[in-house]
Amino acid sequence: MFRLSTITKDHGTRRVLGLDSLTLGAEGLTVILGHNGSGKSTLLGLLARTDTATTGQITLNDQPLAAIPQRKLAQAVAYLPQRLPPVPGLTLRELVRLGRYPWRGALGRWQPQDHAAVNAAMQATGAESRAEALVETMSGGERQRGYIAMLLAQDAPILLLDEPTSALDPGHAHEVLRLLRKLVDDTGRRVIVVLHDVNLATRFADRVVALREGRIAFDGPPAALLRAEILSMLYAVPMQVVAGPQGHLPLAVVS
Ligand SMILES: Nc1ncnc2c1ncn2[C@@H]1O[C@H](COP(=O)(O)OP(=O)(O)OP(=O)(O)O)[C@@H](O)[C@H]1O
């Protein structure tokens, strides 16, 4: 579990994040929402330690995040950033195998548990059928499933994903969230995921944390987010809440 206290992140004279106190990763699936530029990726980058705060402290399981050795951190936290470098010449299976990096010994030998983790991750994501395909030839959805399989193979208890559905059509976006939900429910992993789609968030999340101009503007269960005044404040456009499909929460729409 992450604890953040009095965190700020400045770029030059501009403050892009200011969080007094926040605990993340204690519950199943947390979605981070917020308008463009509200600080979501900055927050995830701080948790993944690819970025550092200007002031304040972050701990992971009561240890200062800054003091955790890189390999130990990678065993505890798997991070899928918003933008990934191209991977020319790599097959999907090779990509997923990269997820095992933090677990391999000094000589980099493959152990039975490495193979098992790669196979399980490919199976869970339905990536097996394309295992030998080159990643660069795949569609956005297939590639994204591959990256999520790589993340799963890392076998970390906490997963951080920054807009994993941004390149996906509605069907594939749902599929990714269903998969993350299943991971949480079946394996007890903790998932923290940045999304833009409010309705996807409320359908799958246990908790929603919403940022506005770098500050927390909402933190609570999905049903509590579905109020016109809260959504309109978050996105600075008039929004409404309308009836959803039978058995589901209402839907957020721009008025
Ligand atoms: N390296 C940087 N230098 C200067 N400003 C930066 C830098 N990185 C981020 N910012 C600014 O910090 C603010 C927050 O950025 P961040 O990427 O965290 O927002 P976000 O909520 O993830 O946005 P989006 O939804 O558009 O992905 C933005 O205004 C961005 O321009």
The ligand as an ORCA input file, in Angstrom:
! r2SCAN-3c Opt
* xyz 0 1
  N       8.209     17.384    -18.058
  C       7.270     18.318    -17.926
  N       7.580     19.630    -18.037
  C       6.644     20.584    -17.873
  N       5.348     20.334    -17.602
  C       4.988     19.059    -17.492
  C       5.924     17.984    -17.643
  N       5.273     16.819    -17.459
  C       3.979     17.140    -17.214
  N       3.818     18.483    -17.240
  C       2.559     19.211    -17.026
  O       1.972     18.720    -15.840
  C       0.547     18.736    -15.960
  C       0.016     17.368    -15.544
  O       0.421     16.438    -16.544
  P      -0.060     14.928    -16.509
  O       0.534     14.261    -17.692
  O       0.202     14.374    -15.174
  O      -1.640     15.102    -16.715
  P      -2.732     13.998    -17.021
  O      -3.854     14.245    -16.067
  O      -2.131     12.655    -17.050
  O      -3.165     14.444    -18.495
  P      -3.788     13.636    -19.731
  O      -5.170     13.226    -19.334
  O      -3.817     14.666    -20.822
  O      -2.878     12.464    -20.034
  C       0.235     19.108    -17.405
  O      -0.153     20.460    -17.467
  C       1.547     18.900    -18.111
  O       1.684     19.802    -19.184
*
